[in-house]
Amino acid sequence: MNTINNLEWRYATKKMDATKRVADHDIATIKKAISLSASSYGLQPFTVLDITDTALRAQLLPATWGQAQTTDSSHFFVFCNHTTVTENDVDALIQLKVKITGASVEQLAGYGDFIKTKLKEMPAAAMQNWTAKQAYIALNSALIACAELHIDSTPMEGFEATAYNEILGLESKGLNACVLLAIGYRHEDDTTQHAPKVRKPIDQLFKEV
């Protein structure tokens, strides 16, 4: 029930208090939650940029439709999906599994081959859509972690991805900016915090079949 109470407490913060900074150990917890997020095959085909340069944040502001959370939040994450996933990525996953679990390459070979086969069957557009979905799953893990810590957050889709990709030089790195996350503390003048949470009733959202 504590988790439910915390999710009731959270909202998409519209105005951040630029004078307040989230403690480093709390940011480390949020990052750990992102790293522990569920991911298809365990591949984690995304990269999260922690934009710490204030000048860079100011440069990104126009491409974020002027939303002040870009510059006023304590921390600003850009979730980037990988534009492609290669056999080398699968091999790296297998090597990591060998290192952590103690299994042999031979034991995991069949699993690796299965993933490679499925990736080959995936058209380029479908792969980008799939990797973006993985980033969104990780985003939700961050939102829940923030709520548990009573740290405010704002997931943001209102931005120009093409401009972000250009400013951050993402295309050459095989990355695409797909969703943003501002983290910080709500400003006392943010009237949105007092609005009731509007959600569909459970019996409308869920249907037994």
LINQUIJO-V36201 format. One record per residue. N is the residue number from 1. RES is the residue in one letter. SS is DSSP state (H for helix, E for strand, - for the rest). PHI is phi in radians with two decimals (* if undefined). PSI is psi in whole degrees, 0 to 359 (none if undefined). Layout:
((N & RES & SS & PHI & PSI) (N & RES & SS & PHI & PSI))
This chain:
((1 & M & - & * & 331) (2 & N & H & -1.08 & 322) (3 & T & H & -1.09 & 318) (4 & I & H & -1.08 & 316) (5 & N & H & -1.05 & 319) (6 & N & H & -1.18 & 323) (7 & L & H & -1.24 & 329) (8 & E & H & -1.14 & 325) (9 & W & H & -1.24 & 322) (10 & R & - & -1.26 & 153) (11 & Y & - & -2.73 & 166) (12 & A & E & -1.32 & 100) (13 & T & - & -1.16 & 125) (14 & K & - & -1.56 & 329) (15 & K & - & -2.30 & 115) (16 & M & E & -1.59 & 151) (17 & D & - & -1.51 & 105) (18 & A & - & -1.17 & 348) (19 & T & - & -1.52 & 349) (20 & K & - & -1.86 & 135) (21 & R & - & -2.08 & 138) (22 & V & - & -1.31 & 136) (23 & A & - & -1.09 & 147) (24 & D & H & -1.00 & 321) (25 & H & H & -1.21 & 331) (26 & D & H & -1.27 & 321) (27 & I & H & -1.09 & 321) (28 & A & H & -1.07 & 322) (29 & T & H & -1.14 & 317) (30 & I & H & -1.10 & 317) (31 & K & H & -1.11 & 322) (32 & K & H & -1.13 & 320) (33 & A & H & -1.08 & 320) (34 & I & H & -1.09 & 317) (35 & S & H & -1.17 & 333) (36 & L & - & -1.56 & 0) (37 & S & - & -1.08 & 149) (38 & A & - & -1.06 & 145) (39 & S & - & -2.67 & 135) (40 & S & H & -0.99 & 127) (41 & Y & H & 1.10 & 359) (42 & G & H & 1.34 & 16) (43 & L & - & -1.35 & 335) (44 & Q & - & 0.82 & 63) (45 & P & - & -1.44 & 55) (46 & F & E & -2.66 & 161) (47 & T & E & -2.32 & 139) (48 & V & E & -1.93 & 121) (49 & L & E & -1.60 & 127) (50 & D & E & -1.71 & 101) (51 & I & - & -1.44 & 102) (52 & T & - & -1.73 & 341) (53 & D & - & -1.33 & 115) (54 & T & H & -1.13 & 325) (55 & A & H & -1.15 & 322) (56 & L & H & -1.18 & 320) (57 & R & H & -1.06 & 318) (58 & A & H & -1.09 & 324) (59 & Q & H & -1.18 & 328) (60 & L & H & -1.39 & 342) (61 & L & H & -0.95 & 311) (62 & P & H & -1.06 & 327) (63 & A & H & -1.35 & 354) (64 & T & H & -1.90 & 28) (65 & W & - & 1.02 & 30) (66 & G & - & 1.24 & 15) (67 & Q & - & -1.25 & 121) (68 & A & - & -1.15 & 341) (69 & Q & H & -1.05 & 336) (70 & T & H & -1.00 & 320) (71 & T & H & -1.86 & 334) (72 & D & H & -1.54 & 341) (73 & S & - & -1.24 & 157) (74 & S & - & -1.15 & 315) (75 & H & E & -2.33 & 149) (76 & F & E & -2.38 & 113) (77 & F & E & -1.80 & 138) (78 & V & E & -1.98 & 113) (79 & F & E & -1.48 & 121) (80 & C & E & -2.03 & 123) (81 & N & E & -1.45 & 148) (82 & H & E & -1.31 & 135) (83 & T & - & -1.29 & 341) (84 & T & - & -2.68 & 155) (85 & V & - & -2.18 & 125) (86 & T & - & -1.88 & 174) (87 & E & H & -1.09 & 328) (88 & N & H & -1.09 & 324) (89 & D & H & -1.14 & 320) (90 & V & H & -1.16 & 317) (91 & D & H & -1.07 & 322) (92 & A & H & -1.13 & 321) (93 & L & H & -1.11 & 316) (94 & I & H & -1.08 & 317) (95 & Q & H & -1.10 & 322) (96 & L & H & -1.15 & 319) (97 & K & H & -1.09 & 320) (98 & V & H & -1.06 & 314) (99 & K & H & -1.11 & 318) (100 & I & H & -1.50 & 319) (101 & T & H & -1.62 & 340) (102 & G & - & 1.48 & 1) (103 & A & - & -1.23 & 160) (104 & S & - & -1.61 & 160) (105 & V & H & -1.03 & 322) (106 & E & H & -1.10 & 320) (107 & Q & H & -1.15 & 330) (108 & L & H & -1.74 & 359) (109 & A & H & -1.03 & 317) (110 & G & H & -1.10 & 320) (111 & Y & H & -1.13 & 316) (112 & G & H & -1.10 & 317) (113 & D & H & -1.12 & 323) (114 & F & H & -1.09 & 314) (115 & I & H & -1.09 & 315) (116 & K & H & -1.04 & 320) (117 & T & H & -1.11 & 315) (118 & K & H & -1.14 & 323) (119 & L & H & -1.17 & 322) (120 & K & H & -1.13 & 331) (121 & E & - & -1.38 & 351) (122 & M & - & -1.64 & 118) (123 & P & - & -1.07 & 158) (124 & A & H & -0.99 & 315) (125 & A & H & -1.12 & 320) (126 & A & H & -1.16 & 324) (127 & M & H & -1.14 & 317) (128 & Q & H & -1.10 & 320) (129 & N & H & -1.11 & 319) (130 & W & H & -1.17 & 315) (131 & T & H & -1.17 & 326) (132 & A & H & -1.13 & 322) (133 & K & H & -1.07 & 322) (134 & Q & H & -1.12 & 321) (135 & A & H & -1.13 & 321) (136 & Y & H & -1.17 & 324) (137 & I & H & -1.07 & 317) (138 & A & H & -1.14 & 322) (139 & L & H & -1.00 & 316) (140 & N & H & -1.13 & 325) (141 & S & H & -1.08 & 321) (142 & A & H & -1.15 & 319) (143 & L & H & -1.09 & 318) (144 & I & H & -1.18 & 318) (145 & A & H & -1.06 & 317) (146 & C & H & -1.06 & 316) (147 & A & H & -1.07 & 317) (148 & E & H & -1.08 & 328) (149 & L & - & -1.57 & 359) (150 & H & - & 0.96 & 46) (151 & I & - & -1.97 & 134) (152 & D & E & -1.35 & 155) (153 & S & E & -2.66 & 156) (154 & T & E & -2.43 & 108) (155 & P & E & -1.31 & 138) (156 & M & E & -2.32 & 118) (157 & E & - & -1.82 & 351) (158 & G & - & -1.42 & 80) (159 & F & - & -2.78 & 163) (160 & E & - & -1.64 & 102) (161 & A & H & -1.06 & 322) (162 & T & H & -1.07 & 318) (163 & A & H & -1.17 & 318) (164 & Y & H & -1.05 & 315) (165 & N & H & -1.04 & 322) (166 & E & H & -1.26 & 312) (167 & I & H & -1.07 & 319) (168 & L & H & -1.60 & 358) (169 & G & - & 1.08 & 44) (170 & L & - & -1.45 & 325) (171 & E & H & -1.01 & 318) (172 & S & H & -1.19 & 343) (173 & K & H & -1.70 & 5) (174 & G & - & 1.26 & 29) (175 & L & E & -2.11 & 157) (176 & N & E & -2.47 & 125) (177 & A & E & -1.21 & 121) (178 & C & E & -2.06 & 335) (179 & V & E & -2.83 & 151) (180 & L & E & -2.03 & 158) (181 & L & E & -2.49 & 116) (182 & A & E & -1.64 & 134) (183 & I & E & -2.21 & 134) (184 & G & E & 3.07 & 217) (185 & Y & - & -2.29 & 137) (186 & R & E & -1.08 & 143) (187 & H & - & -1.39 & 144) (188 & E & - & -1.08 & 340) (189 & D & - & -1.52 & 359) (190 & D & - & -1.32 & 100) (191 & T & H & -1.20 & 341) (192 & T & H & -1.06 & 331) (193 & Q & H & -1.10 & 339) (194 & H & H & -1.64 & 355) (195 & A & - & -1.30 & 140) (196 & P & - & -1.15 & 148) (197 & K & - & -1.35 & 128) (198 & V & - & -1.85 & 115) (199 & R & - & -2.46 & 152) (200 & K & - & -1.10 & 147) (201 & P & - & -1.06 & 149) (202 & I & H & -0.96 & 321) (203 & D & H & -1.26 & 345) (204 & Q & H & -1.58 & 328) (205 & L & H & -1.33 & 326) (206 & F & - & -1.96 & 138) (207 & K & - & -2.27 & 128) (208 & E & - & -1.42 & 135) (209 & V & - & -2.26 & none))
